[in-house]
Amino acid sequence: MEVVIDKDNPTTRSCLAMLPMTPAFSDYGGREKVPTPTGTTRVNELQNVELPP
């Protein structure tokens, strides 16, 4: 999978900090499955990482 990062901002860094991720799916209303992220984030480790332009 290829990922393109368009913006370097706190939201992008937070999302990147959760990768790789294996979400846990739970039942929602008997009709849908809702993913819940698992694990911990590493957002503090990514504060000084330079993202490609």
Gaussian input, Z-matrix of N, CA and C with variables (Angstrom, degrees):
# hf/3-21g

backbone

0 1
 N
 C     1     B1
 C     2     B2     1     A1
 N     3     B3     2     A2     1     D1
 C     4     B4     3     A3     2     D2
 C     5     B5     4     A4     3     D3
 N     6     B6     5     A5     4     D4
 C     7     B7     6     A6     5     D5
 C     8     B8     7     A7     6     D6
 N     9     B9     8     A8     7     D7
 C    10    B10     9     A9     8     D8
 C    11    B11    10    A10     9     D9
 N    12    B12    11    A11    10    D10
 C    13    B13    12    A12    11    D11
 C    14    B14    13    A13    12    D12
 N    15    B15    14    A14    13    D13
 C    16    B16    15    A15    14    D14
 C    17    B17    16    A16    15    D15
 N    18    B18    17    A17    16    D16
 C    19    B19    18    A18    17    D17
 C    20    B20    19    A19    18    D18
 N    21    B21    20    A20    19    D19
 C    22    B22    21    A21    20    D20
 C    23    B23    22    A22    21    D21
 N    24    B24    23    A23    22    D22
 C    25    B25    24    A24    23    D23
 C    26    B26    25    A25    24    D24
 N    27    B27    26    A26    25    D25
 C    28    B28    27    A27    26    D26
 C    29    B29    28    A28    27    D27
 N    30    B30    29    A29    28    D28
 C    31    B31    30    A30    29    D29
 C    32    B32    31    A31    30    D30
 N    33    B33    32    A32    31    D31
 C    34    B34    33    A33    32    D32
 C    35    B35    34    A34    33    D33
 N    36    B36    35    A35    34    D34
 C    37    B37    36    A36    35    D35
 C    38    B38    37    A37    36    D36
 N    39    B39    38    A38    37    D37
 C    40    B40    39    A39    38    D38
 C    41    B41    40    A40    39    D39
 N    42    B42    41    A41    40    D40
 C    43    B43    42    A42    41    D41
 C    44    B44    43    A43    42    D42
 N    45    B45    44    A44    43    D43
 C    46    B46    45    A45    44    D44
 C    47    B47    46    A46    45    D45
 N    48    B48    47    A47    46    D46
 C    49    B49    48    A48    47    D47
 C    50    B50    49    A49    48    D48
 N    51    B51    50    A50    49    D49
 C    52    B52    51    A51    50    D50
 C    53    B53    52    A52    51    D51
 N    54    B54    53    A53    52    D52
 C    55    B55    54    A54    53    D53
 C    56    B56    55    A55    54    D54
 N    57    B57    56    A56    55    D55
 C    58    B58    57    A57    56    D56
 C    59    B59    58    A58    57    D57
 N    60    B60    59    A59    58    D58
 C    61    B61    60    A60    59    D59
 C    62    B62    61    A61    60    D60
 N    63    B63    62    A62    61    D61
 C    64    B64    63    A63    62    D62
 C    65    B65    64    A64    63    D63
 N    66    B66    65    A65    64    D64
 C    67    B67    66    A66    65    D65
 C    68    B68    67    A67    66    D66
 N    69    B69    68    A68    67    D67
 C    70    B70    69    A69    68    D68
 C    71    B71    70    A70    69    D69
 N    72    B72    71    A71    70    D70
 C    73    B73    72    A72    71    D71
 C    74    B74    73    A73    72    D72
 N    75    B75    74    A74    73    D73
 C    76    B76    75    A75    74    D74
 C    77    B77    76    A76    75    D75
 N    78    B78    77    A77    76    D76
 C    79    B79    78    A78    77    D77
 C    80    B80    79    A79    78    D78
 N    81    B81    80    A80    79    D79
 C    82    B82    81    A81    80    D80
 C    83    B83    82    A82    81    D81
 N    84    B84    83    A83    82    D82
 C    85    B85    84    A84    83    D83
 C    86    B86    85    A85    84    D84
 N    87    B87    86    A86    85    D85
 C    88    B88    87    A87    86    D86
 C    89    B89    88    A88    87    D87
 N    90    B90    89    A89    88    D88
 C    91    B91    90    A90    89    D89
 C    92    B92    91    A91    90    D90
 N    93    B93    92    A92    91    D91
 C    94    B94    93    A93    92    D92
 C    95    B95    94    A94    93    D93
 N    96    B96    95    A95    94    D94
 C    97    B97    96    A96    95    D95
 C    98    B98    97    A97    96    D96
 N    99    B99    98    A98    97    D97
 C   100   B100    99    A99    98    D98
 C   101   B101   100   A100    99    D99
 N   102   B102   101   A101   100   D100
 C   103   B103   102   A102   101   D101
 C   104   B104   103   A103   102   D102
 N   105   B105   104   A104   103   D103
 C   106   B106   105   A105   104   D104
 C   107   B107   106   A106   105   D105
 N   108   B108   107   A107   106   D106
 C   109   B109   108   A108   107   D107
 C   110   B110   109   A109   108   D108
 N   111   B111   110   A110   109   D109
 C   112   B112   111   A111   110   D110
 C   113   B113   112   A112   111   D111
 N   114   B114   113   A113   112   D112
 C   115   B115   114   A114   113   D113
 C   116   B116   115   A115   114   D114
 N   117   B117   116   A116   115   D115
 C   118   B118   117   A117   116   D116
 C   119   B119   118   A118   117   D117
 N   120   B120   119   A119   118   D118
 C   121   B121   120   A120   119   D119
 C   122   B122   121   A121   120   D120
 N   123   B123   122   A122   121   D121
 C   124   B124   123   A123   122   D122
 C   125   B125   124   A124   123   D123
 N   126   B126   125   A125   124   D124
 C   127   B127   126   A126   125   D125
 C   128   B128   127   A127   126   D126
 N   129   B129   128   A128   127   D127
 C   130   B130   129   A129   128   D128
 C   131   B131   130   A130   129   D129
 N   132   B132   131   A131   130   D130
 C   133   B133   132   A132   131   D131
 C   134   B134   133   A133   132   D132
 N   135   B135   134   A134   133   D133
 C   136   B136   135   A135   134   D134
 C   137   B137   136   A136   135   D135
 N   138   B138   137   A137   136   D136
 C   139   B139   138   A138   137   D137
 C   140   B140   139   A139   138   D138
 N   141   B141   140   A140   139   D139
 C   142   B142   141   A141   140   D140
 C   143   B143   142   A142   141   D141
 N   144   B144   143   A143   142   D142
 C   145   B145   144   A144   143   D143
 C   146   B146   145   A145   144   D144
 N   147   B147   146   A146   145   D145
 C   148   B148   147   A147   146   D146
 C   149   B149   148   A148   147   D147
 N   150   B150   149   A149   148   D148
 C   151   B151   150   A150   149   D149
 C   152   B152   151   A151   150   D150
 N   153   B153   152   A152   151   D151
 C   154   B154   153   A153   152   D152
 C   155   B155   154   A154   153   D153
 N   156   B156   155   A155   154   D154
 C   157   B157   156   A156   155   D155
 C   158   B158   157   A157   156   D156

   B1=1.4323
   B2=1.5207
   B3=1.3155
   B4=1.4507
   B5=1.5194
   B6=1.3230
   B7=1.4600
   B8=1.5224
   B9=1.3262
   B10=1.4543
   B11=1.5241
   B12=1.3235
   B13=1.4602
   B14=1.5210
   B15=1.3318
   B16=1.4634
   B17=1.5257
   B18=1.3090
   B19=1.4671
   B20=1.5209
   B21=1.3229
   B22=1.4589
   B23=1.5221
   B24=1.3340
   B25=1.4587
   B26=1.5246
   B27=1.3195
   B28=1.4680
   B29=1.5322
   B30=1.3250
   B31=1.4596
   B32=1.5220
   B33=1.3259
   B34=1.4647
   B35=1.5210
   B36=1.3218
   B37=1.4648
   B38=1.5234
   B39=1.3303
   B40=1.4585
   B41=1.5232
   B42=1.3200
   B43=1.4703
   B44=1.5306
   B45=1.3242
   B46=1.4656
   B47=1.5199
   B48=1.3306
   B49=1.4609
   B50=1.5236
   B51=1.3244
   B52=1.4623
   B53=1.5257
   B54=1.3365
   B55=1.4651
   B56=1.5129
   B57=1.2893
   B58=1.4636
   B59=1.5218
   B60=1.3072
   B61=1.4563
   B62=1.5240
   B63=1.3117
   B64=1.4601
   B65=1.5149
   B66=1.3417
   B67=1.4628
   B68=1.5253
   B69=1.3150
   B70=1.4656
   B71=1.5287
   B72=1.3288
   B73=1.4546
   B74=1.5172
   B75=1.3293
   B76=1.4575
   B77=1.5233
   B78=1.3219
   B79=1.4492
   B80=1.5257
   B81=1.3185
   B82=1.4603
   B83=1.5286
   B84=1.3142
   B85=1.4582
   B86=1.5133
   B87=1.3049
   B88=1.4577
   B89=1.5187
   B90=1.3380
   B91=1.4612
   B92=1.5235
   B93=1.3079
   B94=1.4588
   B95=1.5243
   B96=1.3047
   B97=1.4618
   B98=1.5247
   B99=1.3179
   B100=1.4626
   B101=1.5256
   B102=1.3547
   B103=1.4620
   B104=1.5292
   B105=1.3176
   B106=1.4605
   B107=1.5172
   B108=1.3369
   B109=1.4679
   B110=1.5226
   B111=1.3105
   B112=1.4574
   B113=1.5223
   B114=1.2952
   B115=1.4608
   B116=1.5145
   B117=1.3162
   B118=1.4591
   B119=1.5187
   B120=1.3076
   B121=1.4580
   B122=1.5123
   B123=1.3153
   B124=1.4527
   B125=1.5250
   B126=1.3291
   B127=1.4582
   B128=1.5291
   B129=1.3058
   B130=1.4684
   B131=1.5214
   B132=1.3273
   B133=1.4560
   B134=1.5216
   B135=1.3265
   B136=1.4547
   B137=1.5241
   B138=1.3039
   B139=1.4571
   B140=1.5237
   B141=1.3268
   B142=1.4663
   B143=1.5195
   B144=1.3186
   B145=1.4691
   B146=1.5133
   B147=1.3368
   B148=1.4558
   B149=1.5155
   B150=1.3239
   B151=1.4574
   B152=1.5225
   B153=1.3330
   B154=1.4710
   B155=1.5227
   B156=1.3529
   B157=1.4810
   B158=1.5195
   A1=108.07
   A2=116.10
   A3=121.61
   A4=108.78
   A5=115.74
   A6=120.99
   A7=108.34
   A8=116.38
   A9=121.99
   A10=108.20
   A11=115.82
   A12=121.20
   A13=107.47
   A14=115.70
   A15=121.06
   A16=112.27
   A17=117.08
   A18=121.55
   A19=110.36
   A20=116.57
   A21=121.85
   A22=106.84
   A23=115.63
   A24=120.61
   A25=108.76
   A26=118.51
   A27=120.65
   A28=113.61
   A29=117.87
   A30=120.32
   A31=110.89
   A32=116.89
   A33=121.24
   A34=110.65
   A35=116.79
   A36=120.49
   A37=111.71
   A38=116.82
   A39=120.57
   A40=110.54
   A41=115.81
   A42=120.46
   A43=110.33
   A44=117.41
   A45=121.04
   A46=111.76
   A47=116.33
   A48=120.36
   A49=111.96
   A50=117.85
   A51=121.49
   A52=113.26
   A53=117.19
   A54=120.44
   A55=110.87
   A56=121.52
   A57=125.08
   A58=110.61
   A59=116.24
   A60=120.84
   A61=110.23
   A62=115.18
   A63=122.27
   A64=106.41
   A65=117.12
   A66=118.76
   A67=112.34
   A68=115.24
   A69=121.77
   A70=106.52
   A71=117.78
   A72=121.56
   A73=110.19
   A74=114.78
   A75=119.71
   A76=109.33
   A77=115.21
   A78=121.67
   A79=109.88
   A80=116.02
   A81=121.17
   A82=108.58
   A83=115.98
   A84=120.66
   A85=114.85
   A86=117.54
   A87=120.43
   A88=114.46
   A89=117.16
   A90=119.92
   A91=113.57
   A92=116.69
   A93=120.31
   A94=110.82
   A95=115.21
   A96=122.27
   A97=107.64
   A98=115.87
   A99=121.93
   A100=108.74
   A101=117.28
   A102=119.08
   A103=111.60
   A104=115.63
   A105=122.35
   A106=107.86
   A107=117.63
   A108=118.95
   A109=111.25
   A110=115.69
   A111=120.98
   A112=109.12
   A113=116.17
   A114=120.49
   A115=111.97
   A116=115.03
   A117=120.90
   A118=109.61
   A119=116.23
   A120=120.41
   A121=109.79
   A122=115.32
   A123=121.55
   A124=109.65
   A125=117.04
   A126=120.65
   A127=112.48
   A128=118.48
   A129=120.09
   A130=112.04
   A131=117.39
   A132=121.01
   A133=111.79
   A134=117.81
   A135=121.20
   A136=113.81
   A137=118.24
   A138=120.96
   A139=112.52
   A140=117.95
   A141=120.18
   A142=113.19
   A143=117.03
   A144=120.59
   A145=108.65
   A146=115.99
   A147=119.73
   A148=108.77
   A149=115.80
   A150=122.19
   A151=108.69
   A152=117.85
   A153=120.55
   A154=111.17
   A155=117.18
   A156=119.95
   A157=112.82
   D1=136.98
   D2=176.70
   D3=-108.16
   D4=135.57
   D5=-179.18
   D6=-118.37
   D7=132.54
   D8=176.92
   D9=-109.22
   D10=126.73
   D11=-179.92
   D12=-101.82
   D13=113.67
   D14=-176.28
   D15=-86.27
   D16=-38.31
   D17=-176.46
   D18=-128.24
   D19=141.58
   D20=174.05
   D21=-102.31
   D22=101.01
   D23=-179.92
   D24=-148.10
   D25=172.71
   D26=-177.33
   D27=-58.41
   D28=-34.47
   D29=179.32
   D30=-66.35
   D31=-43.82
   D32=177.81
   D33=-61.98
   D34=-45.08
   D35=-179.58
   D36=-64.36
   D37=-37.00
   D38=178.15
   D39=-64.46
   D40=-42.40
   D41=178.56
   D42=-64.65
   D43=-45.40
   D44=178.79
   D45=-62.20
   D46=-33.84
   D47=-178.50
   D48=-65.68
   D49=-22.00
   D50=-179.38
   D51=-87.14
   D52=-6.57
   D53=-177.97
   D54=-87.66
   D55=148.23
   D56=-12.26
   D57=-70.89
   D58=154.85
   D59=-176.46
   D60=-138.54
   D61=144.39
   D62=172.35
   D63=-123.54
   D64=99.68
   D65=-176.17
   D66=-72.63
   D67=149.94
   D68=173.48
   D69=-94.00
   D70=131.30
   D71=-179.65
   D72=-100.57
   D73=136.84
   D74=177.60
   D75=-126.71
   D76=158.21
   D77=-178.73
   D78=-75.29
   D79=138.69
   D80=179.16
   D81=-128.62
   D82=104.19
   D83=177.95
   D84=68.21
   D85=16.20
   D86=178.68
   D87=72.98
   D88=3.49
   D89=-177.18
   D90=-126.86
   D91=-18.68
   D92=-175.88
   D93=-133.04
   D94=159.56
   D95=172.66
   D96=-113.65
   D97=133.56
   D98=-177.78
   D99=-116.27
   D100=126.39
   D101=178.76
   D102=-81.37
   D103=142.52
   D104=174.57
   D105=-123.38
   D106=120.16
   D107=178.92
   D108=-60.31
   D109=143.49
   D110=178.27
   D111=-117.67
   D112=165.22
   D113=177.22
   D114=89.57
   D115=-168.19
   D116=-178.33
   D117=-115.27
   D118=161.34
   D119=176.94
   D120=-97.74
   D121=155.64
   D122=179.02
   D123=-120.34
   D124=34.17
   D125=-173.32
   D126=-58.22
   D127=-35.33
   D128=179.63
   D129=-66.24
   D130=-30.97
   D131=178.50
   D132=-71.08
   D133=-21.97
   D134=-174.97
   D135=-96.65
   D136=3.82
   D137=-176.27
   D138=-60.11
   D139=-35.09
   D140=-175.85
   D141=-109.97
   D142=16.17
   D143=178.48
   D144=-82.82
   D145=131.10
   D146=179.47
   D147=-88.76
   D148=124.10
   D149=179.52
   D150=-89.46
   D151=149.25
   D152=179.44
   D153=-64.71
   D154=150.30
   D155=-178.83
   D156=-66.80

